[in-house]
Amino acid sequence: MNMSNPEPMEYERATFSEVIRYGFGGIGSNIPFILTLQFLMFFLTDHAGINAAAVGGLFMVARLIDAITDPLMGMFADRTENKRGKYRPYLIFVAPLLGVFTTMLFWSPDVSMAGKVAYIYIVYILYSLISTMVNIPYHSLTPVLSQDPIQRTTIATFKQVLGILGTLFVAAGAVPITKALGNDANSWTIFAAASGIILTLSFWVCASGAKKSDAMANYAKHESASDALRLTDQLMLITKNRALLMLMIAFGTDMIAFAASQAVNIYYFTYAIKRPDLIMQVAMFGTLISVIVAAFIPLLSKTFGKKRIFIFGSAFLMTNSACLYFVPFSNVSLVFTLSLIATGFAVLTGVVGWAMLADCVDYGEWKTGHRGAGTVSSQLTFINKLGMAVGGFLGGVVLSSAGYVAGVEQTEQTLQAILEVKTILPVAGYICSLISMAFYPITNEFFEKMITENEARVAALNE
């Protein structure tokens, strides 16, 4: 079987229109993700007045809850049978709630400090649960939308490229828009409300793109072959899936690296570099670079394989972070250049990682004879959020222990702590990713063997 020519394989492929519409989910997913990653800690410390360590603790508490709810949501989605499909109903009906709770995160009630802390803990945990109910079904649709491994990388690329628009709206627009609206707590509430509307509409467009592929009739072949998933079957899809476990470690430590850097980004440019205006410029020009880089990912993946691209991306970003550590705060031009590179090339591991997830669904079927896109996807969604929380938690703890005080000139100790979270923590995270990827089993050659055996098994069991 020759994987370089997918036509004889007779894979079911998505149309160009379906790929584009499905890609809009990247906008809906990235807007709340980037908004909370880059600005929630800043809003809670500098506008709501909550201690940075308490905010870091909030992120960790929510992730502990996710450790239970994310896998359950994946399993539940795999068992869903609705006239609108297995996964689309969650995008249609739950996405508006995600928009509402995104807005509530950036509202500071006029109550005591204890009341504010209680409010944000309750709202953030509910936000996290609702995000789980939307994002796990969304990512589960990638292997459903197309059986072609090459097109899957293209789909992941479109998700990322369109997601960049959501990232750009938040990363480049949040500071100037809130400043124009008064640069107070209310301005952030208004911006978050606008973000909630956009993310809801984006997920609705995404759901329309998967209407044909998510029809219940399409699951009949695999369901008859697997005799309907039992709980033990779903657990084996995780525990016996070496590819998924290695990807989870690599993706999670990459996310810790990225989240730690992003959590202190606004502090770094505001207090260390003293150029908060560069936040928008880095986001805008870095986004343009990432679009160009993303355009080459399908070709690079086909030529070198997803595993090698992920390894290269992690190594490249690790080197960039190490270099930034040694750059003086006064060398603004070099800081700006290295920040652009980090923003632009982070897309490598992001796109390839989600494309590899679809391959892990096939690997799980190859190992166990069962297929469960939601069960497998929920693991990467959870580890993505866990990495985000750990990065944010470490950033909050380090800032608090270093004596950070909002709105004042920071001490040398605090500035050094900001720099170390921005650079040294990411280096450690990327090193862990490289070690894990060395044990990831799926190469281009192995994928051909795996798909051949999967198809033969399904054909035999459905005769």
Beta strands, then each sheet from edge to edge (+ up, - down):
end
